[in-house]
Amino acid sequence: MNTIKQSLSPLLTPLRDWFMAREPRERWLILIGAIVVFIGAWYNLVQQPLQQDIARYQQRNDNDQQTLNWMRTASQQIQAQGGANVAASNGSLLSIADSSLRQLGLASALQRIQPDDQNNVKIWLDKAKFETLLRWFAQMENQGLVITVAGITPINSDANNGLVNARITLTRAS
């Protein structure tokens, strides 16, 4: 404590001397002005930003609560409808596979698509984007279709980063 006092003494001594040289009435005005400046600084630098942050976080919390309530309601509806076969597919398996591949931009990678029987389709893809292929898998599962065989081989080249060759068998779930 004494070291702090000693280090601040050369700085505060001229200020104290200046303050004491003022008349008592001026000293009161200076003290009141300093208090007003301190309160204004406290409000503008600490209190107001805290209040704004609290309001922002409260709004975010309200939005998250609304989203959570919606998700709970949607989850109950999905469970009531029977889970995975929410969007059961209609139409031929070949046309569903072909149109969905084209929809996701995998048409250029599609080399061959061949029906195996009424419930199976074999698909050959070359230089397909792996992330897009995963989205297509998810889309097929959402339509009640099953990927029974998937042979995926990465293309080893810096220029083809993220591209794969795939051999897939798609089956209609029973």
C-alpha positions as CSV (number, residue, x, y, z in Angstrom):
1,M,0.0,0.0,0.0
2,N,2.8,2.4,0.9
3,T,4.5,1.7,-2.5
4,I,1.4,2.7,-4.3
5,K,1.0,5.8,-2.2
6,Q,4.7,6.7,-2.8
7,S,4.5,6.2,-6.5
8,L,1.3,8.3,-6.8
9,S,2.5,11.1,-4.5
10,P,4.5,13.0,-7.1
11,L,1.5,13.0,-9.4
12,L,-1.2,13.9,-6.9
13,T,0.7,16.5,-4.9
14,P,0.5,19.3,-7.5
15,L,-3.2,18.5,-8.1
16,R,-3.9,18.6,-4.3
17,D,-2.0,21.9,-4.0
18,W,-4.0,23.4,-6.9
19,F,-7.3,22.2,-5.3
20,M,-6.4,23.6,-1.9
21,A,-5.4,27.0,-3.4
22,R,-9.1,27.4,-4.6
23,E,-11.6,29.2,-2.4
24,P,-14.0,26.9,-0.4
25,R,-16.9,27.8,-2.7
26,E,-14.9,26.8,-5.8
27,R,-13.8,23.5,-4.2
28,W,-17.5,22.6,-3.6
29,L,-18.3,23.3,-7.3
30,I,-15.3,21.3,-8.4
31,L,-16.4,18.3,-6.2
32,I,-20.0,18.5,-7.4
33,G,-18.8,18.7,-11.0
34,A,-16.5,15.7,-10.5
35,I,-19.3,13.7,-9.0
36,V,-21.6,14.6,-11.9
37,V,-18.9,13.6,-14.5
38,F,-18.3,10.3,-12.6
39,I,-22.0,9.5,-12.6
40,G,-22.4,10.4,-16.3
41,A,-19.3,8.3,-17.2
42,W,-20.6,5.4,-15.2
43,Y,-24.0,5.5,-16.9
44,N,-22.6,5.9,-20.4
45,L,-19.7,3.5,-20.2
46,V,-21.1,0.8,-17.9
47,Q,-24.9,0.9,-17.1
48,Q,-26.3,1.7,-20.5
49,P,-24.3,-1.0,-22.4
50,L,-25.3,-3.5,-19.7
51,Q,-29.0,-2.7,-20.2
52,Q,-28.7,-3.0,-24.0
53,D,-26.9,-6.4,-23.6
54,I,-29.6,-7.6,-21.2
55,A,-32.4,-6.5,-23.7
56,R,-30.6,-8.2,-26.6
57,Y,-30.1,-11.4,-24.7
58,Q,-33.7,-11.4,-23.5
59,Q,-34.9,-11.0,-27.1
60,R,-32.6,-13.8,-28.3
61,N,-33.9,-16.0,-25.4
62,D,-37.5,-15.3,-26.4
63,N,-36.8,-16.2,-30.0
64,D,-35.0,-19.4,-29.0
65,Q,-37.9,-20.3,-26.7
66,Q,-40.4,-19.8,-29.6
67,T,-38.2,-22.0,-31.8
68,L,-38.0,-24.7,-29.1
69,N,-41.7,-24.7,-28.7
70,W,-42.2,-25.1,-32.5
71,M,-39.7,-27.9,-32.6
72,R,-41.4,-29.8,-29.7
73,T,-44.8,-29.4,-31.5
74,A,-43.3,-30.6,-34.9
75,S,-41.6,-33.5,-33.1
76,Q,-44.9,-34.6,-31.6
77,Q,-46.5,-34.4,-35.1
78,I,-43.7,-36.4,-36.7
79,Q,-43.9,-39.1,-34.0
80,A,-47.7,-39.2,-34.4
81,Q,-47.3,-39.8,-38.2
82,G,-45.0,-42.7,-37.7
83,G,-41.5,-41.4,-37.9
84,A,-39.2,-42.0,-40.9
85,N,-41.8,-42.5,-43.6
86,V,-43.0,-38.9,-43.4
87,A,-42.7,-38.2,-47.1
88,A,-43.3,-41.6,-48.6
89,S,-42.4,-41.6,-52.2
90,N,-44.8,-42.2,-55.1
91,G,-43.9,-43.1,-58.6
92,S,-41.3,-45.4,-60.1
93,L,-38.0,-45.8,-58.2
94,L,-36.1,-45.0,-61.4
95,S,-37.8,-41.7,-62.0
96,I,-37.5,-40.7,-58.3
97,A,-33.8,-41.4,-58.3
98,D,-33.1,-39.7,-61.6
99,S,-35.1,-36.5,-60.8
100,S,-33.7,-36.1,-57.3
101,L,-30.1,-36.5,-58.6
102,R,-30.7,-33.9,-61.2
103,Q,-32.4,-31.6,-58.7
104,L,-29.3,-31.6,-56.4
105,G,-26.9,-31.0,-59.3
106,L,-25.5,-34.5,-59.6
107,A,-26.7,-34.9,-63.2
108,S,-23.2,-34.3,-64.6
109,A,-21.8,-37.1,-62.3
110,L,-24.5,-39.6,-63.3
111,Q,-23.0,-42.2,-65.6
112,R,-25.6,-44.9,-65.5
113,I,-28.8,-45.7,-63.8
114,Q,-30.4,-49.1,-64.2
115,P,-33.4,-50.8,-62.7
116,D,-32.5,-54.1,-61.0
117,D,-36.0,-55.1,-60.4
118,Q,-39.3,-53.5,-59.3
119,N,-37.8,-52.4,-55.9
120,N,-34.1,-51.8,-56.7
121,V,-32.2,-49.3,-58.8
122,K,-28.4,-49.4,-59.4
123,I,-26.7,-46.0,-59.8
124,W,-23.2,-45.2,-61.1
125,L,-21.7,-41.7,-60.3
126,D,-18.3,-40.4,-61.3
127,K,-16.7,-37.3,-59.9
128,A,-19.6,-36.5,-57.7
129,K,-19.3,-33.9,-54.8
130,F,-19.2,-36.0,-51.6
131,E,-21.2,-33.4,-49.6
132,T,-23.9,-33.3,-52.3
133,L,-24.0,-37.1,-52.3
134,L,-24.6,-37.2,-48.6
135,R,-27.5,-34.7,-49.0
136,W,-29.0,-36.9,-51.6
137,F,-28.7,-39.9,-49.2
138,A,-30.6,-38.0,-46.6
139,Q,-33.2,-36.9,-49.1
140,M,-33.8,-40.5,-50.2
141,E,-34.1,-41.7,-46.6
142,N,-36.6,-38.9,-45.9
143,Q,-38.7,-40.2,-48.9
144,G,-38.8,-43.7,-47.3
145,L,-36.1,-45.2,-49.6
146,V,-33.1,-47.2,-48.4
147,I,-29.5,-47.2,-49.7
148,T,-28.7,-50.9,-49.4
149,V,-25.3,-50.8,-51.1
150,A,-23.0,-47.8,-51.3
151,G,-19.4,-48.2,-52.6
152,I,-17.8,-44.8,-52.5
153,T,-14.2,-44.2,-53.7
154,P,-12.4,-40.9,-53.3
155,I,-10.7,-39.4,-56.3
156,N,-7.0,-38.9,-55.3
157,S,-6.1,-35.6,-56.9
158,D,-5.6,-32.1,-55.5
159,A,-7.7,-30.7,-58.3
160,N,-10.5,-33.1,-57.5
161,N,-10.6,-32.5,-53.7
162,G,-14.0,-33.6,-52.3
163,L,-15.0,-35.6,-55.4
164,V,-15.8,-39.3,-55.3
165,N,-16.9,-42.2,-57.5
166,A,-19.9,-44.1,-56.2
167,R,-21.8,-47.3,-56.9
168,I,-25.2,-47.3,-55.2
169,T,-28.1,-49.6,-54.9
170,L,-31.4,-47.8,-53.9
171,T,-34.3,-49.9,-52.6
172,R,-37.9,-49.0,-51.9
173,A,-38.6,-49.8,-48.2
174,S,-41.3,-52.4,-47.7
